[in-house]
Amino acid sequence: MNKKDFIEGCRIIFYEVINMLDLALMKDGIAISSINKEDAFSISQWIEREKNYLKESSSINSIEFDEFMKRFIEYYITDNEIFLKLQKEDEIIGVLKGRVEGKELIFWFFMLGYEYRGRGLGKEIINIIIEHFCNDKGIKSFSAAVSSGNEQALRFWKNNDFEAVRITKNFFEDVKDDKD
C-alpha cells in the first residue's frame, strides 16, 4: 500500500477533529508533536521497520498495522487523547499514546526506536511530557498501563519512579470470556 492509497482509504475519518489534545514541544533537540493524518503512514512504516529489531524479544512494546490504525482513529475521535510522534533531527525516533482523565495522564503506549533505548532518552521524553502537562495543563497524577508479561516496559516505568498498583489479566487483549 502506498501513502496516497493509505490516506484515500482513511479520508472519511478525518473530516472533523473533536477535542483531541494537540501538542507541539521542543526541548533539548527532541520534538514532541501530535500525529496528524499526513504522519500516519510514515509512523506505521517506522513501526514496521522497528519490528525487525524487536523480533528477538516479544515482550517489547510493538504494534501491528491494523492495531496502529485502530489506535490512530481512536485518538482522532475521542476526547482528551494524545498520540505523539517523537523526533530528533527530523527523524522519527518513537511514538507515545495516552489519555487525560480528569487530572490524570495515563500513558497507554510508548515505543522508542531500538537504537535510542538504554541511553536515557526515554526518561527524558517522559519527563518533558510530565513537565508540560503538570505546568501547562494542571495535571498532577501520571500513570502507565503495561502488560504484566512485558518485563522491559515494567522495568522502564519503575526506573522512572512509577510503581505497580494494579495487575489486570488480559487487559490489552480482546478476550470476551476472561474476567479480571
MIMARMI-323866 format. One line per 10 residues: number of its first residue (from 1); for each residue x, z, y of N, C-alpha, C. Coordinates in Angstrom, 1 decimal, decimal comma. Atoms other than C-alpha are relative to their C-alpha. Example, Ala and Ser with C-alpha at 12.3 -4.5 7.8 and 13.67 -1.06 7.14 Angstrom:
MIMARMI-323866
1) 0,9:0,0:-1,2:12,3:7,8:-4,5:0,9:0,0:1,2; -0,9:0,0:-1,1:13,7:7,1:-1,1:-0,8:0,8:1,1
***
This chain:
MIMARMI-323866
1) 0,8:0,0:-1,2:0,0:0,0:0,0:0,9:0,0:1,2; -0,8:0,0:-1,2:1,4:-0,9:3,4:-0,7:0,9:1,1; 0,5:-0,8:-1,1:0,9:1,0:6,7:-1,4:-0,5:0,5; 1,2:0,6:-0,6:-1,8:-1,4:8,0:-1,2:0,3:-0,9; 1,1:-0,3:1,0:-3,9:-1,1:4,8:-0,4:1,4:0,0; 0,2:-1,4:0,0:-3,5:2,6:4,8:-0,8:0,4:1,2; 0,7:-0,4:-1,2:-4,7:3,0:8,4:-1,4:-0,6:0,0; 1,3:0,6:0,0:-7,5:0,5:8,0:-0,9:0,8:-1,0; 0,8:-0,7:1,0:-8,7:2,4:4,9:-0,5:1,4:0,5; 0,3:-1,3:-0,5:-8,8:5,6:6,9:-0,7:0,0:1,3
11) 0,6:0,1:-1,4:-10,4:4,3:10,1:-1,2:0,8:0,2; 1,3:-0,7:-0,2:-13,8:5,9:9,5:0,2:1,4:0,3; -0,2:-1,4:-0,2:-12,4:9,4:9,6:0,6:0,3:1,3; -0,7:-0,3:-1,2:-10,6:9,1:12,9:-0,8:-0,3:1,3; 0,8:0,3:-1,1:-13,5:8,3:15,2:-0,1:1,2:1,0; 0,2:-1,1:-0,8:-13,7:11,8:16,5:0,9:1,2:-0,5; -0,8:-1,2:0,4:-11,3:14,8:16,5:-0,7:1,2:0,5; 0,8:-1,1:-0,3:-13,0:18,1:16,5:0,8:1,3:-0,1; -0,6:-1,3:-0,1:-11,2:21,3:17,6:1,2:0,3:-0,8; -1,3:-0,3:0,7:-8,0:20,9:15,6:0,9:0,4:1,1
21) -0,9:-0,5:-1,0:-5,2:22,6:17,3:1,2:-0,9:0,2; -1,0:1,0:-0,3:-2,9:20,1:19,0:1,3:0,8:0,4; -1,2:-0,8:-0,3:0,7:21,4:19,2:1,2:-1,0:0,2; -1,3:0,7:-0,2:4,0:20,0:20,6:1,0:1,0:0,6; -1,0:-1,0:-0,3:7,0:22,3:20,7:1,4:-0,7:-0,2; -1,4:0,4:0,2:10,7:21,6:21,1:0,9:1,2:0,3; -1,0:-1,1:-0,2:13,4:24,2:20,6:1,2:-0,2:-0,9; -1,3:0,1:0,8:17,0:24,1:19,5:0,1:-1,3:-0,7; -0,1:1,3:0,6:16,7:20,4:18,7:-1,0:-0,3:-1,1; 1,0:0,1:1,0:13,7:20,9:16,5:-1,3:-0,3:0,7
31) 1,3:0,4:-0,5:10,5:19,0:17,4:-1,1:0,4:-1,0; 1,1:-0,4:0,9:7,3:20,5:16,0:-1,3:-0,5:0,7; 1,1:0,6:-0,6:4,2:18,5:16,7:-1,1:-0,3:-1,0; 1,2:0,3:0,9:0,7:17,8:15,3:0,2:-1,4:-0,6; 0,1:1,3:0,7:0,4:15,0:12,8:-1,2:-0,8:0,5; 1,1:0,9:-0,5:-1,7:12,1:14,1:-0,2:-1,1:-1,1; 0,3:1,0:1,0:-3,2:9,2:12,2:1,1:-1,0:-0,1; -1,1:0,9:0,1:-0,2:7,0:13,1:1,1:0,6:-0,8; -1,1:-0,7:0,8:2,1:9,6:11,4:-0,4:0,1:-1,5; 0,5:-0,4:1,4:0,0:10,0:8,2:0,8:-0,8:-1,0
41) -0,7:0,9:1,0:1,6:7,0:6,4:1,4:0,4:-0,2; -1,4:-0,3:0,1:5,2:7,8:7,2:0,2:1,4:-0,6; -0,2:-1,3:0,5:4,7:11,5:6,4:-0,3:-0,1:-1,6; 0,2:0,1:1,4:3,2:10,6:3,0:1,1:-0,7:-0,7; -1,1:0,6:0,6:6,1:8,3:2,3:1,2:1,0:0,0; -1,1:-1,0:0,0:8,6:11,1:3,3:-0,2:0,9:-1,1; 0,2:-0,9:1,1:6,9:13,4:0,8:0,3:-0,6:-1,3; -0,4:0,7:1,2:7,2:10,8:-1,9:1,5:-0,1:-0,2; -1,5:0,0:0,1:10,9:10,4:-1,2:0,6:1,4:-0,3; -0,5:-1,4:0,3:11,4:14,2:-1,2:-0,3:0,4:-1,4
51) 0,3:-0,4:1,4:9,7:14,5:-4,6:1,1:-0,4:-0,9; -1,1:0,4:0,9:12,7:12,6:-6,1:1,0:1,2:-0,1; -1,0:-1,1:0,0:14,9:15,6:-5,1:-0,6:1,3:-0,7; 0,7:-1,2:0,5:12,3:18,1:-6,3:-0,3:0,0:-1,5; 0,3:0,1:1,4:11,9:16,9:-9,9:0,6:1,1:-0,8; -0,7:-1,0:0,8:14,4:19,4:-11,1:-0,7:1,4:0,0; 0,7:-1,3:-0,1:12,1:22,3:-10,0:-1,5:-0,2:0,3; 1,4:0,2:-0,3:8,4:22,1:-10,4:-0,7:1,1:0,8; 0,5:-1,1:-0,8:8,0:25,4:-8,5:0,1:-0,2:1,5; -0,2:0,2:-1,4:9,0:23,9:-5,2:-1,3:-0,7:0,6
61) 1,1:0,6:-0,6:6,2:23,0:-2,8:0,1:-1,5:0,1; 0,1:1,4:-0,2:5,3:19,4:-3,1:-1,5:-0,4:-0,1; 1,4:0,3:-0,1:2,1:17,5:-2,8:-0,2:-1,5:-0,4; 0,2:1,3:0,3:0,7:14,3:-4,3:-0,7:-0,8:1,2; 0,5:0,8:-1,1:-0,5:11,4:-2,0:-1,5:0,3:0,2; 1,4:-0,3:-0,2:-4,2:12,0:-2,7:-0,3:1,4:0,5; 0,2:-1,4:-0,5:-3,9:15,7:-2,1:0,4:0,0:1,5; -0,4:0,0:-1,4:-2,0:15,0:1,1:-1,1:-0,6:0,9; 1,1:0,6:-0,8:-4,8:12,7:2,3:-1,2:1,0:0,1; 1,0:-1,0:-0,1:-7,4:15,4:1,5:0,3:1,0:1,0
71) -0,4:-1,0:-1,0:-5,5:17,9:3,5:0,1:-0,6:1,4; 0,0:0,6:-1,3:-5,0:15,5:6,3:-1,4:-0,2:0,6; 1,4:0,1:-0,4:-8,7:14,7:6,5:-0,6:1,3:0,4; 0,5:-1,4:-0,3:-9,5:18,4:6,3:0,5:0,5:1,3; -0,6:-0,4:-1,2:-7,2:19,0:9,2:-0,7:-0,6:1,2; 0,6:0,7:-1,0:-8,9:16,4:11,3:-1,4:0,4:0,3; 1,4:-0,3:-0,2:-12,4:17,6:10,8:-0,4:1,5:0,0; 0,2:-1,5:0,1:-12,0:21,4:10,6:0,5:0,7:1,2; -0,4:-0,8:-1,1:-11,8:23,8:13,4:1,2:0,8:-0,3; -1,1:-0,9:0,0:-8,6:25,6:14,1:1,1:-0,2:-1,0
81) -1,1:0,4:1,0:-6,3:23,7:11,7:1,2:-0,5:0,8; -1,2:0,6:-0,4:-2,7:22,9:12,3:0,6:-0,8:-1,2; -0,7:0,8:1,0:-0,9:20,2:10,4:1,2:-0,7:0,8; -1,1:0,3:-0,9:2,6:19,7:11,8:1,1:-0,8:-0,7; -1,2:0,7:0,5:5,5:17,3:11,4:1,1:0,7:0,7; -1,2:-0,6:-0,5:8,9:18,8:11,8:1,1:-1,0:0,1; -1,0:1,0:-0,2:11,6:16,6:13,2:1,3:0,5:0,6; -1,3:-0,3:-0,5:15,3:16,8:14,0:0,6:-1,4:0,3; -0,6:1,3:-0,4:16,9:13,9:15,9:-0,9:-1,1:-0,4; 1,1:1,0:0,2:13,6:11,9:15,5:-0,1:-0,3:-1,5
91) 0,1:0,2:1,4:13,9:12,2:11,7:-0,9:1,1:-0,6; 0,9:-1,0:0,6:11,1:13,9:9,7:0,8:0,9:-1,0; -0,7:-0,9:0,9:12,5:17,0:8,0:-0,9:0,9:-0,7; 1,0:-0,9:0,7:9,3:18,8:7,0:-1,4:-0,2:0,5; 1,4:-0,1:-0,4:5,6:19,4:7,2:-0,5:1,4:-0,2; 0,6:-1,4:0,1:3,6:22,6:7,7:-1,5:-0,1:0,3; 1,5:-0,1:-0,2:-0,2:23,2:7,4:-0,4:1,4:0,1; 0,6:-1,3:-0,1:-2,1:26,2:8,5:-1,3:0,0:0,7; 1,3:-0,2:-0,6:-5,2:27,6:9,9:-0,1:1,3:0,8; 0,2:-1,2:-0,7:-6,1:30,1:12,6:-1,4:0,5:-0,3
101) 1,3:-0,6:0,3:-8,9:32,5:11,5:0,0:1,3:0,9; 0,0:-1,1:-0,9:-9,7:34,9:14,3:1,3:0,2:0,7; -1,3:-0,2:-0,6:-6,4:36,4:15,4:1,1:0,0:-1,0; -1,0:0,2:1,0:-4,5:35,4:12,3:0,3:-1,4:-0,3; -0,4:1,4:0,4:-2,5:32,3:11,5:0,5:0,1:-1,5; -0,4:0,0:1,4:-2,3:31,6:7,8:0,7:-1,3:-0,3; -0,8:1,2:0,4:0,4:29,2:6,6:-0,4:-0,3:-1,4; 0,5:0,4:1,3:-1,0:27,2:3,7:1,0:-0,9:-0,8; -0,9:0,9:0,7:1,7:24,7:3,0:1,2:-0,2:0,9; -1,2:0,2:-0,7:5,3:24,4:4,1:1,0:-0,7:-0,9
111) -1,0:0,7:0,8:7,7:21,8:2,8:1,1:-0,5:1,0; -1,2:0,3:-0,8:11,2:21,4:4,2:0,8:-1,0:-0,8; -0,8:0,9:0,7:13,4:18,5:3,3:1,1:0,6:-0,8; -1,0:-0,5:0,9:15,8:19,1:0,4:1,3:0,3:0,7; -1,3:-0,1:-0,6:18,9:18,6:2,5:0,1:1,1:1,1; 0,0:-1,0:-1,1:17,8:21,2:5,1:-0,3:1,4:-0,6; 0,3:-1,3:0,6:17,0:24,0:2,6:1,2:0,9:-0,1; -1,2:-0,9:0,2:19,2:27,1:2,4:0,9:0,1:1,1; -0,9:0,0:-1,2:20,6:26,7:5,9:-0,6:0,8:1,1; 0,6:-0,8:-1,0:18,3:29,0:7,8:-1,0:-0,8:0,9
121) 0,8:0,8:-0,8:16,3:26,1:9,3:-1,5:0,3:-0,2; 1,4:-0,4:0,2:13,0:27,1:7,6:-0,4:1,2:0,7; 0,2:-1,3:-0,7:13,3:30,6:9,0:-0,2:-0,3:1,5; 0,0:0,4:-1,5:14,0:29,1:12,5:-1,3:-0,6:0,3; 1,3:0,7:-0,3:10,9:26,8:12,3:-1,1:1,0:0,0; 1,1:-1,0:0,0:8,6:29,7:11,2:0,1:0,9:1,2; -0,2:-0,9:-1,2:10,0:31,9:14,0:-0,5:-0,7:1,2; 0,4:0,7:-1,2:9,4:29,2:16,6:-1,6:-0,1:0,0; 1,4:0,1:0,1:5,8:28,7:15,4:-0,7:1,4:0,2; 0,5:-1,3:-0,2:5,2:32,5:15,2:0,1:0,4:1,5
131) -0,2:-0,4:-1,4:6,6:33,0:18,7:-1,0:-0,8:0,9; 1,0:0,8:-0,8:4,4:30,2:20,1:-1,4:0,6:-0,1; 1,3:-0,5:0,2:1,2:31,5:18,6:-0,2:1,4:0,5; 0,0:-1,4:-0,5:2,0:35,1:19,5:-0,1:0,0:1,5; -0,1:0,0:-1,5:2,9:34,4:23,1:-1,1:-0,9:0,7; 0,9:1,0:-0,6:0,6:31,4:23,9:-1,4:0,1:-0,4; 1,3:0,0:0,6:-2,4:32,0:21,7:-0,5:1,4:-0,3; 0,4:-1,4:0,3:-2,5:35,8:21,3:-0,2:0,3:-1,4; 0,1:-0,3:1,5:-2,2:35,6:17,5:1,0:1,1:-0,3; -0,9:-1,1:0,3:-0,7:38,8:16,2:0,2:0,3:-1,5
141) -0,1:-0,2:1,5:-1,2:38,5:12,4:0,4:-1,3:-0,6; -0,5:1,2:0,7:0,6:36,0:10,2:0,1:0,2:-1,5; -0,1:-0,2:1,5:0,3:35,4:6,5:0,3:-1,4:-0,6; -0,3:1,2:0,8:1,3:32,8:3,9:-0,7:0,0:-1,3; 0,6:0,1:1,4:-0,6:31,6:0,8:1,0:-0,7:-0,9; -1,0:0,6:0,9:1,7:30,9:-2,1:-0,5:0,2:-1,4; 0,3:-0,1:1,5:1,1:30,2:-5,8:0,9:1,0:-0,6; -0,8:-1,1:0,6:2,3:33,1:-7,9:1,2:-0,6:-0,8; -1,1:0,5:0,7:4,5:30,8:-10,0:1,1:-0,7:0,8; -0,9:0,6:-0,9:6,3:29,4:-7,0:1,0:1,0:0,5
151) -1,0:-1,0:-0,3:9,3:31,7:-7,1:0,8:-0,3:1,3; -0,8:0,4:-1,1:11,3:29,8:-4,5:-0,8:0,3:1,3; 0,8:-0,3:-1,1:8,4:30,0:-2,0:-0,2:1,5:0,2; 0,2:-1,4:-0,1:7,8:33,6:-2,7:1,2:0,7:0,6; -1,3:-0,5:-0,6:11,5:34,4:-2,0:0,1:-0,4:1,5; -0,1:0,5:-1,4:11,4:32,3:1,2:-0,9:0,9:0,9; 0,9:-0,8:-0,8:8,4:34,2:2,6:0,4:1,5:0,1; -0,5:-1,4:0,0:9,7:37,6:1,5:1,3:0,2:0,9; -1,2:0,0:-0,8:13,1:36,8:3,1:-0,3:-0,2:1,5; 0,4:0,1:-1,4:11,2:36,1:6,3:-1,0:1,1:0,4
161) 0,7:-1,3:-0,3:9,6:39,6:6,4:-1,5:-0,1:-0,3; 1,3:0,0:0,4:6,3:38,6:4,8:-0,1:0,8:-1,3; 0,1:-0,8:1,2:5,0:40,8:2,0:-1,2:-0,4:-0,8; 1,1:0,4:0,9:2,8:40,1:-1,0:-1,0:1,1:0,1; 1,1:-1,0:-0,1:-0,6:41,7:-0,5:-1,1:-0,3:-1,0; 1,1:0,4:1,0:-2,8:39,8:-3,0:0,5:-1,1:-0,8; -0,3:1,1:0,9:-2,3:37,7:-6,0:-1,3:-0,5:-0,6; 1,2:0,7:0,5:-5,1:35,2:-6,9:0,3:-1,0:-1,0; -0,2:0,9:1,1:-5,3:33,4:-10,2:-0,6:-1,4:0,4; 0,4:1,3:-0,2:-5,5:29,6:-9,8:-0,7:-0,3:1,4
171) 0,6:0,1:-1,4:-6,3:29,8:-6,0:0,1:-1,5:0,4; -0,1:1,3:-0,5:-5,0:26,3:-5,3:-0,5:-1,1:-0,9; 0,5:1,0:1,0:-6,4:24,6:-8,4:-1,5:-0,1:0,1; 1,4:0,3:0,0:-9,8:23,0:-8,6:-0,6:0,3:-1,4; 0,5:-0,4:1,3:-10,9:25,0:-11,6:-1,3:0,8:0,2; 1,3:-0,5:-0,2:-14,6:25,8:-11,7:-0,3:1,3:-0,8; 0,3:-1,1:0,9:-14,6:28,2:-14,6:0,8:1,3:0,2; -0,9:-1,1:-0,2:-11,8:30,5:-13,5:-0,5:0,9:1,1; 0,4:-0,9:-1,0:-12,8:33,6:-11,6:1,2:0,9:0,4; -1,0:-0,9:-0,5:-10,5:35,8:-9,5:0,0:1,4:-0,7
***
